């Protein structure tokens, strides 16, 4: 409903009344939103995703792959460190065991020397022989190895030369007598072998045989 001012010729400010009826009384048509005669604008249609969306997805996939590679590298590094730690612990455990056993066996070496001398003099008989053989068997199970034999090449890392001579019967520096056998456990030397060694005689090759010397004398 529209109301007019009492004095039509005089303009005065007054309340403004808007017609918010849903149906236009003149045309009978439904008005747009807001009750005005103007038709409400339709909401804009959603825009189709541009190439930027696909690019963002590709970047996200690349980032995830990078993170996965980093985590995999971390796991591989941790596994390698654990494997090294396990090997180090096992190596230390074996070394500690060998050291402990070696200390015990070192104390038994003089007893084994006495057994060896008694065997050389045919004095290892009766009950003493059984005890000696049992002791040697036990030390062998613990890893004790006796070494040092006549005729083997001289090795300064495992032999100690107490006597030295020249011999025409050897072609290299060799052990000609074992004064005291050596013992080792694994790669560890408990006691070096004390030996007598001989070097090749440089004059032996130039000396004539006895028959040849006699023929020359005639």
C-alpha positions in Angstrom: 0.0 0.0 0.0 1.3 3.5 -1.0 0.5 6.5 1.2 0.9 10.0 0.0 1.9 13.1 1.9 -1.0 15.4 3.1 0.4 18.3 1.1 1.3 17.1 -2.3 3.0 20.3 -3.4 5.4 20.2 -0.5 8.2 17.6 -0.3 8.8 16.3 3.2 10.9 13.4 4.5 8.9 10.6 6.0 9.0 6.8 6.4 9.6 4.8 3.3 7.5 1.8 2.9 8.6 -1.0 0.5 6.2 -3.4 -1.2 7.5 -6.9 -0.2 4.6 -8.8 -1.6 5.6 -12.1 -3.2 3.0 -11.7 -6.0 3.1 -8.6 -8.2 -0.6 -7.3 -7.9 -0.3 -5.8 -11.4 1.2 -8.7 -13.4 0.4 -11.6 -11.1 3.9 -13.0 -11.5 6.2 -14.1 -8.7 8.7 -11.5 -7.8 12.3 -12.2 -7.2 14.0 -12.6 -3.8 13.8 -9.6 -1.5 10.2 -8.7 -2.4 11.2 -6.1 -5.0 10.0 -6.2 -8.5 13.4 -7.1 -9.8 14.3 -10.6 -10.5 17.0 -12.1 -8.2 20.2 -12.9 -10.0 21.0 -16.6 -10.3 24.0 -17.9 -8.3 27.1 -18.2 -10.4 27.8 -21.7 -11.7 30.8 -23.4 -10.1 33.9 -23.1 -12.2 35.4 -26.2 -13.6 38.8 -27.1 -12.1 41.6 -25.7 -14.1 45.0 -27.2 -14.8 46.2 -25.8 -11.4 44.4 -28.6 -9.6 46.2 -31.4 -11.5 49.5 -29.6 -10.9 48.8 -29.4 -7.1 48.0 -33.2 -7.1 51.3 -34.0 -8.9 53.3 -31.9 -6.5 51.6 -33.6 -3.5 52.4 -37.1 -5.0 56.0 -36.0 -5.6 56.3 -34.8 -2.0 54.9 -38.1 -0.7 57.4 -40.0 -2.8 60.3 -37.9 -1.4 59.2 -38.4 2.2 58.8 -42.2 1.5 62.4 -42.3 0.1 63.7 -40.5 3.1 62.0 -42.8 5.6 63.3 -45.8 3.6 66.8 -44.5 3.7 66.5 -43.9 7.5 65.3 -47.5 8.0 68.2 -48.9 5.9 70.7 -46.8 7.8 69.3 -48.0 11.2 69.4 -51.6 10.0 73.0 -51.2 8.9 73.9 -49.6 12.3 72.2 -52.5 14.1 74.0 -55.1 12.0 77.3 -53.5 12.7 76.5 -53.3 16.4 75.5 -57.0 16.5 78.7 -58.0 14.7 80.8 -55.9 17.1 79.1 -57.3 20.2 79.7 -60.9 18.9 83.3 -60.1 18.0 83.9 -58.6 21.5 82.2 -61.6 23.1 84.4 -64.0 21.3 87.5 -61.9 22.1 86.6 -61.8 25.8 86.0 -65.5 25.9 89.4 -66.3 24.2 91.1 -63.9 26.6 89.6 -65.6 29.7 90.4 -69.1 28.4 93.8 -68.0 27.3 94.7 -66.8 30.8 93.7 -70.2 32.3 95.6 -72.2 29.6 98.7 -70.0 30.1 98.9 -71.2 33.6 98.8 -74.8 32.5 101.6 -74.5 29.9 104.4 -75.5 32.4 102.4 -78.6 33.3 102.1 -79.5 29.6 105.8 -78.9 29.3 106.5 -81.4 32.1 104.2 -83.9 30.4 106.0 -83.5 27.1 109.4 -84.1 28.7 108.2 -87.1 30.5 106.9 -88.5 27.2 110.2 -87.9 25.5 112.0 -89.9 28.3 109.4 -92.7 28.3 108.4 -91.8 31.8 104.7 -91.2 30.9 103.3 -94.5 32.3 100.6 -95.8 34.6 98.1 -93.4 36.2 100.2 -90.4 35.4 99.8 -91.2 31.7 96.0 -91.3 32.0 95.9 -88.0 33.8 98.2 -86.4 31.3 96.2 -87.5 28.3 93.0 -86.3 29.9 94.5 -82.9 30.6 95.7 -82.7 27.0 92.3 -83.7 25.7 90.6 -81.0 27.8 93.0 -78.2 26.7 92.5 -79.3 23.1 88.7 -79.0 23.4 89.2 -75.4 24.8 91.1 -74.6 21.5 94.7 -74.9 22.6 97.0 -75.9 19.7 100.6 -77.0 20.1 102.9 -76.1 17.2 106.6 -76.2 16.3 108.1 -79.0 14.3 111.6 -79.8 13.0 112.0 -79.0 9.3 109.4 -76.2 9.1 110.4 -72.8 7.8 111.4 -70.3 10.4 108.8 -67.6 11.1 109.9 -64.8 13.4 106.3 -64.0 14.3 105.7 -67.5 15.8 109.2 -68.7 16.5 112.0 -67.5 18.8 115.4 -68.5 17.6 117.7 -69.4 20.6 120.4 -71.1 18.5 121.7 -70.5 15.0 123.9 -72.5 12.7 124.7 -73.2 9.0 123.6 -76.4 7.3 124.1 -77.8 3.8 120.9 -79.7 4.3 118.5 -76.8 4.2 117.6 -74.4 1.3 116.0 -71.7 3.5 116.2 -70.7 7.2 114.5 -73.7 8.9 113.8 -75.1 12.3 116.3 -77.9 13.1 115.3 -78.4 16.7 112.4 -77.5 19.0 113.6 -76.5 22.4 110.2 -75.6 23.7 106.9 -76.0 21.8 104.7 -73.0 21.1 101.0 -72.8 21.9 98.2 -70.7 20.4 94.4 -70.4 20.8 92.7 -69.3 17.6 94.8 -66.6 16.1 96.2 -65.6 19.4 99.7 -66.8 20.3 100.0 -67.8 24.0 103.7 -68.6 23.7 106.1 -68.6 20.8 108.0 -71.8 20.0 111.6 -71.6 21.1 113.7 -73.3 18.5 117.2 -73.8 17.0 117.5 -72.6 13.4 119.9 -73.2 10.5 120.6 -71.1 7.4 121.8 -72.6 4.1 125.6 -73.0 4.0 126.8 -70.7 1.2 130.1 -72.7 0.9 128.5 -76.1 0.7 127.4 -75.7 -3.0 131.0 -74.8 -4.1 132.7 -77.7 -2.2 133.7 -80.7 -4.4 132.7 -84.2 -3.4 135.3 -86.4 -1.7 135.8 -88.6 -4.8 136.3 -85.7 -7.1 138.8 -84.1 -4.6 140.7 -87.4 -4.5 140.9 -87.6 -8.3 142.3 -84.1 -8.5 144.9 -85.0 -6.0 146.2 -87.8 -8.2 
